[in-house]
Amino acid sequence: MNYNLTAGNQKITIPNKTSNGEKMAPGYYMVTIEADGFTATKKILMIE
């Protein structure tokens, strides 16, 4: 998923389905955020 957002606080919702429409398995996923030379990767937990 790629989003182009304006400056400021933002909130996104990560869908629990794959691009094929299959349900994503519960577990840990890595999320990377990039903005103006800043990069951060965080671990998130997907629960059902």
C-alpha positions in Angstrom: 0.0 0.0 0.0 1.2 3.5 -0.8 -0.4 6.7 0.4 0.5 10.3 -0.4 -0.6 12.3 2.6 -0.4 16.0 3.5 1.7 17.3 6.4 0.3 16.8 9.9 -1.2 14.0 12.0 -2.7 11.3 9.9 -4.5 8.0 10.5 -4.7 5.0 8.1 -6.6 1.8 8.5 -4.9 -1.3 7.3 -7.4 -3.7 5.7 -7.3 -7.3 6.9 -7.5 -8.8 3.4 -4.9 -9.4 0.8 -5.1 -8.0 -2.8 -6.6 -11.4 -3.7 -9.4 -10.9 -1.2 -8.1 -13.6 1.2 -8.1 -12.9 4.9 -4.7 -12.0 6.4 -3.4 -14.3 9.1 -3.0 -12.9 12.6 0.6 -12.2 13.4 3.3 -9.6 13.3 3.8 -7.4 10.3 6.4 -4.8 9.5 5.3 -1.3 8.5 7.7 1.3 6.9 6.9 5.0 6.9 9.0 7.3 4.6 8.8 11.1 4.5 11.4 13.7 3.3 14.5 11.6 4.0 13.0 10.1 7.2 12.4 6.4 7.3 11.0 4.4 10.2 10.1 0.7 10.3 7.9 -0.6 13.1 6.4 -4.0 14.0 2.6 -4.1 14.3 0.4 -7.0 15.6 -2.6 -8.0 13.5 -5.2 -9.6 15.7 -8.6 -11.0 14.8 
